[in-house]
Amino acid sequence: MSIRILSTSPLVGPALAELGARFPNLRLAAFRSPEWNAALPEAEALVVMLSEPITEADLDAAPKLRAIGTYSVGVNHLPLKACESRGIAVVNTPGVLTDATADIALALLLALTRRVAEGEALVRSGAWKGWAPDQLLGPGLAGKACGILGSGPIGQAFARRAWALGMRPLFWDRDGRDGEVDFGAGRAQRMSLAELLPLSAVLSLHCPLTDQTRGLLDRAALEKLPEGAVIINTARGGILDENAAIDLLESGRLGGVGLDVYDGEPRINPRWLQAPRAVLLPHLGSATVETREAMARLLCDGLGNALTGTRG
Ligand code: DGY
């Protein structure tokens, strides 16, 4: 019997099992394991994670493929043009991880500026000698400008959080639009990157990784930020020149970098592990129970529609 759905992982919640009940012959196999490779030629639908890049060669090896579902909103690991030209549907999970991802960006911002990890480590070490006037000071946020790259739902959700902290959101959009963004709690100006960077005491990345945004924050761009600026990246590692960011952290030019994503993750540039004023998380943006269940539901509904030829 043909393998209708080949998933590299179980998903959170019941949605994948329910999809398997609807379309018999769902196989679980680790990405690029011998079992996965052997099942690929028969697969009609794939389920992959954001860390599992699918190539055109995989599409060649899967002539029955009708849909690829990714358990993520990001689709930079999929060969989108090749899928389109072969009529293979791509299903992702927009909308349902907006708040969770904006929350993790906020967590990084506060952890970095209020030195949460260092404070926790100090208490756990047993070396804390008590309150001191200059202990673990960090920059305040109220009244400062917060540059946001990407004015889509996650960028806007982060703007609401920055606004609640008393910051002034500013937006840059990859489509070059200008004018104001109504982000739900207020309005903020869209501007060019050249205008936005020198104003941004905090810079938070919320745009997808595309040919246009790869390497967007190179050394020259980072040097346009104000002295002591803080960068938060919950989008994709490839948007930021990591070596340049580490150089500027080491020189004291940047005030801090908070990362949830890395270029080439889960491999991490070893310089991050020694970098000063960096907070590093293991890609937790969508990691709430409710969000992962909702992502699974959206993904499985989309795959079901693609396999039955109905529109979502
Ligand atoms: C996604 O789903 O693409 C996000 O990176 C989650 O953090």
Boltz pocket constraint, residues with backbone or C-beta under 6 A from the ligand:
constraints:
  - pocket:
      binder: B
      contacts: [[A, 50], [A, 71], [A, 72], [A, 73], [A, 74], [A, 75], [A, 97], [A, 101], [A, 234], [A, 235], [A, 283], [A, 284], [A, 285], [A, 286]]
      max_distance: 6.0
